[in-house]
Amino acid sequence: MALSQGWVKRYFKAFCKGFFVAVPVAVTFLDRVACVARVEGASMQPSLNPGGSQSSDVVLLNHWKVRNFEVQRGDIVSLVSPKNPEQKIIKRVIALEGDIIKTMGHKNRYVKVPRGHIWVEGDHHGHSFDSNSFGPVSLGLLHGHATHILWPPERWQKLESVLPPERLPIQSEEDCLHGSP
Amino acid sequence: MARRITEKCILRQDDGLLQGPGILKPWITYICFETCFRCFFWKPCNCLKIECIIEKTYGQWWQSLHRTMLRGVLGKTFRLVGYTIQYGCIAHCAFEYVGGVVMCSGPSMEPTIQNSDIVFAENLSRHFYGIQRGDIVIAKSPSDPKSNICKRVIGLEGDKILSSSPSVFFKSHSYVPTGHVWLEGDNLQNSTDSRYYGPVPYGLIRGRIFFKIWPLSDFGFLRDSPNGHRFSDD
């Protein structure tokens, strides 16, 4: 009898020890390294969710890559919505700070992206709540970089950072520095 | 080298039952029958009585075995790395979800917070969306995401804000958009805040400052805004 009671106490101690190790490590991993998220909505069709509401894609979000807020034009990123801080949105980066772009549906025809901001758009123009509605977003709202589609299995792929040619900036920061018109 | 057990402890070997008193052969794993844990010679066993006896009779030999086997340099390094990762993760969770100590620099919040004051910031309000008008918050700078700014919340979404400078005759009001807050420093003459870069998205707020730790002459909860006239009634 005495031996079996000691066994219960030992297991309880081992469980507590494991709990206080596993939970912070898991939480830190999901916050800082990578996590998985389900995409809802049609704003990124056809790259994400081509099947509409029938099957939602599940993507891998890489937090480690954006820890220094380094993104490239064409990356698909997730960010905290500037209009609703409880929600995260997933869009493609069209322009970086210093670029001048032609907008589609924004109140100004041409916008220069301010310092520390980016311009994001969904691939499905017209069905997307993006920078054309709320303007450039601050880089501090960046959440993660979507690198792969994990589910459904027939859609396993690496997401490419491709910018459609008609959305290239009219003048980018690098052009300014090198002195071209 | 054989080890002798003299107490009554039931051990099971792979090829049968061994009940004390008996002889334990070296380099063979025994399983404590009652608790089903493996008893290695160099690992503390759940059969405490066996460990005691073996320790007493073969003290020196046991110690050297400990040192050269699993408790070697490799084991120590692994354990150090493991502890670093574990405490680093606990620290991250504490700073991210509970709060931490922050040092503020800059004159924009004088006289409430002076340059190089040390304050305590909590992050629970941000996660539960409990930031109020009049709170002092830490937020990521909208123009430089790697640096933080420390300002007071003057208006929440939907509030009417005096967005022009007080010296201008024709005052212009604007409304704070949804999902944003209007931040101003207490030192209005010397503060770059929402009057310069516009309303700040709520998602950039990192935490709320509510307690000052240093200097000790100013220890305690923070004062209300000296610029009460900047707050609107609705």
Interface residues (C-beta under 8 A of the other chain):
Chain A: L3 W7 R10 F20 V21 P24 V25 V27 T28 F29 D31 R32 N68 F69 L79 V80 S81 P82 K83 N84 P85 E86 P114 R115 G116 H117 V137 S138 L139 G140 L141 L142
Chain B: E34 T35 N46 I85 Q86 G88 C89 I90 H92 C93 E96 Y129 A139 K140 S141 P142 S143 D144 P145 K146 P177 T178 G179 H180 P201 Y202 G203 L204
